[in-house]
Amino acid sequence: MFGTEARDALYDIIRMRRDVRAEFAGEKVDDDVLWRVLAAAHHAPSVGNTQPWDFVVVQDEQRLKEFAEHVAGCRQAFADSLPEDRKRTFDPIKIEGIVESRTGIVVTYDPERGGRHILGRHTIDESGLFSAVLAIQNLWLAATAEGLGVGWVSFYEEDFLADFVGVQAPTRPIAWLCVGPVTRLQEIPDLERFGWRTGRPLEEAVHWDAISAPRHDA
Ligand SMILES: Cc1cc2nc3c(=O)[nH]c(=O)nc-3n(C[C@H](O)[C@H](O)[C@H](O)COP(=O)(O)O)c2cc1C
């Protein structure tokens, strides 16, 4: 169905996608590109085809600054909670590019979208939330293909962000995404580069039959 070039491009995009904090170029994403990226998000699979997400785009500089101030307070509270050695490692790590990215996209999750009888959410209630997260991943990969950076910010109080974008319970804001053109994408994730935490090999994450079972044909 797809040629090798398209297949390889997809794998490249998946591999090169980064969480971006410091590399935003300071230009605003073009509207047509923004719509393409949002359309990719909206193409995500969802339990019972409920599409339980909404996207709130924030571009006003004052509002971006206001949210960034709130996030700075949450970052400080996390830093204060750390033991001395972890605090030293955390200190130089930038955790957001809210103002520099020029665009914030708040993704919300509405657990009531689709009514009471949702096909596939009968026993696993979180499958609704999982669906909204898949929209975020689609957005992230499409943005990477468009040469944009995305940074997921979760250093916020949920009530603050709900008020900020006018979301009423039971709908929840589940992510603030900084989205904008970048100067480059880092090859190595920031948390590895700054010595906070490294990734684990695939072999450690893949299991056959059961989590602790040895592989039969190994
Ligand atoms: C649910 C979620 C929340 C995250 N929250 C933050 C955040 O608040 N600040 C930040 O700098 N990075 C955040 N990240 C980015 C991760 O730190 C990053 O994905 C991870 O270190 C791997 O790096 P990579 O995405 O560049 O591969 C978040 C990622 C996810 C999936």
The ligand as an SDF file (V2000), in Angstrom:
LIG
                    3D

 31 33  0  0  0  0  0  0  0  0999 V2000
    2.3420   12.8280   29.6670 C   0  0  0  0  0  0  0  0  0  0  0  0
    3.6420   13.5680   29.4610 C   0  0  0  0  0  0  0  0  0  0  0  0
    3.9020   14.6940   30.2390 C   0  0  0  0  0  0  0  0  0  0  0  0
    5.0940   15.4100   30.0680 C   0  0  0  0  0  0  0  0  0  0  0  0
    5.3190   16.5490   30.7930 N   0  0  0  0  0  0  0  0  0  0  0  0
    6.4270   17.2750   30.5600 C   0  0  0  0  0  0  0  0  0  0  0  0
    6.6480   18.5250   31.2220 C   0  0  0  0  0  0  0  0  0  0  0  0
    5.8390   19.0140   32.0150 O   0  0  0  0  0  0  0  0  0  0  0  0
    7.7760   19.2100   30.9520 N   0  0  0  0  0  0  0  0  0  0  0  0
    8.7070   18.7310   30.0700 C   0  0  0  0  0  0  0  0  0  0  0  0
    9.7230   19.3810   29.8600 O   0  0  0  0  0  0  0  0  0  0  0  0
    8.5360   17.5710   29.4270 N   0  0  0  0  0  0  0  0  0  0  0  0
    7.4140   16.8410   29.6390 C   0  0  0  0  0  0  0  0  0  0  0  0
    7.2160   15.6760   28.9480 N   0  0  0  0  0  0  0  0  0  0  0  0
    8.2330   15.2020   27.9740 C   0  0  0  0  0  0  0  0  0  0  0  0
    9.0750   14.0320   28.4750 C   0  0  0  0  0  0  0  0  0  0  0  0
    9.9950   14.4830   29.4360 O   0  0  0  0  0  0  0  0  0  0  0  0
    9.7760   13.4230   27.2730 C   0  0  0  0  0  0  0  0  0  0  0  0
    8.8040   12.9110   26.4080 O   0  0  0  0  0  0  0  0  0  0  0  0
   10.7450   12.3070   27.6440 C   0  0  0  0  0  0  0  0  0  0  0  0
   11.7800   12.8110   28.4300 O   0  0  0  0  0  0  0  0  0  0  0  0
   11.3420   11.6340   26.4020 C   0  0  0  0  0  0  0  0  0  0  0  0
   11.9040   12.5960   25.5400 O   0  0  0  0  0  0  0  0  0  0  0  0
   11.4450   12.7600   24.0330 P   0  0  0  0  0  0  0  0  0  0  0  0
    9.9570   13.0190   24.0480 O   0  0  0  0  0  0  0  0  0  0  0  0
   12.2140   13.9080   23.4930 O   0  0  0  0  0  0  0  0  0  0  0  0
   11.7230   11.4510   23.3510 O   0  0  0  0  0  0  0  0  0  0  0  0
    6.0400   14.9670   29.1110 C   0  0  0  0  0  0  0  0  0  0  0  0
    5.7500   13.8360   28.3180 C   0  0  0  0  0  0  0  0  0  0  0  0
    4.5750   13.1480   28.4860 C   0  0  0  0  0  0  0  0  0  0  0  0
    4.2910   11.9620   27.6020 C   0  0  0  0  0  0  0  0  0  0  0  0
  1  2  1  0
  2  3  1  0
  2 30  2  0
  3  4  2  0
  4  5  1  0
  4 28  1  0
  5  6  2  0
  6  7  1  0
  6 13  1  0
  7  8  2  0
  7  9  1  0
  9 10  1  0
 10 11  2  0
 10 12  1  0
 12 13  2  0
 13 14  1  0
 14 15  1  0
 14 28  1  0
 15 16  1  0
 16 17  1  0
 16 18  1  0
 18 19  1  0
 18 20  1  0
 20 21  1  0
 20 22  1  0
 22 23  1  0
 23 24  1  0
 24 25  2  0
 24 26  1  0
 24 27  1  0
 28 29  2  0
 29 30  1  0
 30 31  1  0
M  END
$$$$
